[in-house]
Amino acid sequence: MSKHAENMLNEKIDHIKQGGDAKYHAKLKEQNKLFVRDRLKLLFDDEFLVEDGLFANVMAGDLPADGVITAIGKVNGQTVCVMANDSTVKAGSWGARTVEKIIRIQETAEKMQVPLVYLVDSAGARITDQLEMFPGRRGAGRIFYNQVKLSGKIPQVCILFGPSAAGGAYIPAFCDIVIMVDKNASMYLGSPRMAEMVIGEKVSLEELGGARMHCTVSGCGDVLAANEEEAIQSARQYLSFFPANYSEKPPVAAAQPPVETAKEITAIVPENQNAPFNMHDLITALVDEGSFFEIKKLFAQELVTGLARLDGKPVGIIANQPRVKGGVLFVDSADKAARFITLCDAFQIPLLFLADVPGFMIGTAVERAGIIRHGAKMISAMAEATVPKISVIVRKAYGAGLYAMASSAFEPDAVLALPSAQIAVMGPEAAVNAVYSNKIQEIEDPQERQAFIAAKRKEYQEDIDITLLASNLIVDAIIPPSDLRMELISRFAVYQHKKQVFSERKHPVYPV
Amino acid sequence: MTQVAANMAGTVFKVLVQPGDSIAAGQDLIVLESMKMEVPIAAESAGKVVEVKVNVGDFVNDGDIVVVLDN
């Protein structure tokens, strides 16, 4: 073989690696976007190890790598597979080879049992190639079929840098987590132009399917990143909590004490059951410094979900947020919880519930939105989770809210109460009204009526006293607040070897 | 002008600001009572209070405007 031929080949490789025309690279700069190969450099620990299909569609001449890079590299020392759209090549659109490359990297990830990261920036299908890439056995539909099959087997992470349109919008939808770059990322089935043509709606892209909308309103986005670097860094941090696949334990990091400035728990939780406080303060006081990675921070904020470390070991936290909407559970917060619990349970990440919940929301609006079936979805996910599961009753836990936060009947490994805990069907005010409403109406003298109500509330309060509940073995322990972190660390260490099969069957009939 | 809306149905329990007040981002403007809980409604951005649209005891629905800010 001649040296000349080798040089020619190297030139060809370099040329393909440059992606599309210079004008499209200039456009990237205008949009504050990075070239796909620069994104991959940020994602991987080092250079990437393996790349397949570099020559895909090379005969076409103007479609380097057919607009997608499929590669294998290391993230936090762990091997991961990646597919990454190149938006300098026909706006990252999908042709037949693009689809085949994506399917093959999915098959590789499955065989190797390692995480798969999707870096999405694509205008969607090339209509001109539809016969080859859309309807067949190995057409685009197979990408989604594979995603569904891989779900819960290996972590699937999506970073959305640009559009993800029509059918392509389902790639993020089938991933475990979607990180979106603010202002640039978007997801939609029909573009604004299509919306205007077909249904007569005039709307901007940002309003219709922008990153911020999806991270705050629709819940399709999990993390809103200010720029591409931050998005890629978030993906690396997220993956640091996960094992390569469902059969392995999550990686352990060096243990850290909580941040020094964390407040004492006694100073965080107010005496008054109805007064708001910030649940983030309690999480900060419990977990290893700087380890909290919040998921769906901007969506359904009355419930906080996130990954953190306790003594270096990953844990998934589900916590009511009394600062927002009183910490009441709504349709969206139940949905958020169900999804997060399923994620942690799939990858052997223990669950910590921090309960301070007045119950599920009531009223016309939520009944019409189906709060009962969404609540059932959350309770199903929580009940089915067989990872180590601890419920801490921080303050009140009323009604079905108690059940949803992994209370005794749902096989948690322990229900721990802080001294401020209060467990009941409903709070004292509502209970006294419910039981004595006729009697209260009958008392004509206002002072006498108030005295009656106060006496009954006090009586009720004594009935739901946490010491009484501990005495009846309803909670497993009452923990001095300052000891809570150490108690959780000891218990998760004990429960880590637990073995539990939930139920023998094909699969449940899901409430939603 | 920014309109601050109630984020859930409830009764107005406290009104913490009045027209002319300068407020910081994140500051509580109104406290609702709902589901027996005190639910603060905060400003997302700093500004000056132009109008308070509710009184203590009023019932508000999710999405009802409670305060108008100039920022």
Interface residues (C-beta under 8 A of the other chain):
Chain A: N274 A275 P276 P322 R323 V324 K325 G326 G327 V328 F330 P358 G359 M361 I362 G363 A365 G427 E429 A430
Chain B: N7 M8 A9 S34 M35 K36 M37 E38 V39 P40 N61 D62
